[in-house]
Amino acid sequence: MIYALAMLQKTYLMSPGPTTVPAEVLAAGARQVIHHRGSEFRELMGRCLERLRDVFRTEGDVLVFTASGTGAFESAVANLFSPGDRVLAVTAGEFGDRWIAMAKAYGLDVHELRYAWGETPRPSDVAERLRETGAGTAFVVHSETSTGVVCDLEAIAVEARSAGALLVVDAVSSLGAVPVETDAWGLDVVVSGSQKALMTPPGLSFAAVSQAGWQRAAEASLPRFYFDWAKLRKALEHGSTPSTPAVSVVAQLDVALGLLLDAGLEAAFARHAALGRACREGAKAMGLSLFSPDEERSAVVTAIRVPESVDARELVRSLRDRFGITVAGGHGELASRVFRVGHIGHYDIFDITTTLAAVEELLVEAGAEIERGVAVARALEAYDQPARV
Amino acid sequence: MIYALAMLQKTYLMSPGPTTVPAEVLAAGARQVIHHRGSEFRELMGRCLERLRDVFRTEGDVLVFTASGTGAFESAVANLFSPGDRVLAVTAGEFGDRWIAMAKAYGLDVHELRYAWGETPRPSDVAERLRETGAGTAFVVHSETSTGVVCDLEAIAVEARSAGALLVVDAVSSLGAVPVETDAWGLDVVVSGSQKALMTPPGLSFAAVSQAGWQRAAEASLPRFYFDWAKLRKALEHGSTPSTPAVSVVAQLDVALGLLLDAGLEAAFARHAALGRACREGAKAMGLSLFSPDEERSAVVTAIRVPESVDARELVRSLRDRFGITVAGGHGELASRVFRVGHIGHYDIFDITTTLAAVEELLVEAGAEIERGVAVARALEAYDQPARV
């Protein structure tokens, strides 16, 4: 086997997060720690906040937490509500379900708009369920990492606003990969994390909060301290945080956001759209079917069904053990049927062709009839095609 | 001025946290990110948990949070209590006050045992106030970073146990610097952070939880999700976490704990005791007085009063701007009267002499009458002295 010749196996992180971090961002993680109340940190954090506002496309506040994206989402629950408040949670996958579990843990009156995993939430359904339930807030996952579906957030925001509801958006895997127009679309709270399209190691998460969000927070009575927005905003205005932040990851975030914004957000959106297209077309060219609708918007992660004769868990394991390639498995019942390829952040077309070539190799070994090289060829071709509408 | 010759100013982090991180630990922060559900991370986290148990000196569970120490402390509040539960909070400084504010934010019935800043909490007072109030839990700060005082935790634990109360300990700045015997002293919950004596950048924090802590948590009804102990323990048993952890900081922690344990915890305790002694003796030799009692146990940070004619804020600023030395100022009303020298973690006697030499230089410039060189000489001498009892 030719692969056994590789004494020092290269590794490829093709998961939907954490994602591969560029070398210059990694390097900033090895800088000596600085104090979080000094002028150097103040300057660093100030620059990060400015860049984050550019990435979120907001003139409003962006808050920075030392926590995973789940922590930032919890900050929205703890700051926006009082016990028993009614919310509508839209779910079509693992993260939608997670926010439901969280809202229930906080004693909210949670109503669900539930879709089968892999379906795309419909804006009109959101409007209808908001009117039915009278919920004052809707939770929506922009990019459902467990299925690959990116919903039409702009249209959902229109419906939420017309129903008079606040919209809280999980943009953990979408921010920086596909358009998230916090101000222009009127998103009230947008939550994200450092470890996906922002090309930074995990450890930091964010919440962009609108004026309406702040008004709600002023009346909300759920307990909060570490995740208290008002206290955090006050400290951030002075370039620090109420408790010690992950200063090394902040230094890395600063470098990564610089890279992202220097190249331009629109370029990032175009690249991700092309990567998603290439991945979907390459998979289909091998005769594989997609788990979720074949939509241009879903440019973050692609969930792919394996042939009947193959166990996806086995495929995921072989990709990792034999080729050093980490992709994600399917969740729960999907574990044996689906694998997921993340294509966000510091990622290019050759990451797609690498992944497809390795998948092809393993499927052929397992007896699948695939025309050799077709996936890679089709992916390269699709990458350069204009978007289908 | 000779100092102007320094084109590339060296910097010295002499704060009580975050502290200077050894180069080999920093380097691990520049490693490529790995996936938190793979075998490599499982092995890494498993090793960290084992090492953390050695550092906490417990056979019980140690939980790892992506959060600052404040987050880990909040996990204790959210997991141990139901609304209205009565607690006794011992406070003699900023962190004691912080836990009072947190417990109040969570709706607990908080009774205080309050001392002036700089005083040392007395075990007998804890016993008395626990009996008076009937509180089922006591919060105590082991090392009060705002004043430098390290309390007699072992004796306080005896009193808490005899009063039938659970003891929750803030060991954020003490763990790894001075003895913290979680099991032997019967501490129920011990909270700490990565960025002090554990020589790791900020971003991770910990809670060691006893059997009694778990029993209490099973009955506690305060809302929690991100900080939920049971969910976190279950994930950690499989070498992962419920949401994406700060994997780079975990990699750094692993290296740092290896360094700490290879040299031996007892060696670290002896070194810190000697550093504290050297710092106190050097300061006194310059004619400065200590803000807190001159106790051998208080080996984490030393709070020093400036002469009447000097503004401590000015001293702190000059140390930073002219010499690149970051020490901490005093809090609140103490800002003009006190500065604090941290001597924890990757720290040796020459860090003490550097700090004292720079302070001497500035005080002499400001007109203080100090015999030149006396502070450094006395510090070196005291470092080698056996501990006074």
Interface residues (C-beta under 8 A of the other chain):
Chain A: T11 L13 S15 G17 P18 T19 T20 V21 L26 A27 A28 G29 A30 R31 Q32 V33 I34 H35 H36 G38 T66 A67 S68 G69 T70 G71 E74 V77 A78 A101 M102 A105 Y106 G107 G193 Q195 P201 P202 G203 L222 P223 R224 F225 Y226 F227 D228 P242 S243 T244 P245 A246 V247 S248 V249 Q252 R320 T326
Chain B: T11 L13 S15 G17 P18 T19 T20 V21 L26 A27 A28 G29 A30 R31 Q32 V33 I34 H35 H36 G38 T66 A67 S68 G69 T70 G71 E74 V77 A78 A101 M102 A105 Y106 G107 G193 Q195 P201 P202 G203 L222 P223 R224 F225 Y226 F227 D228 P242 S243 T244 P245 A246 V247 S248 V249 Q252 R320 T326
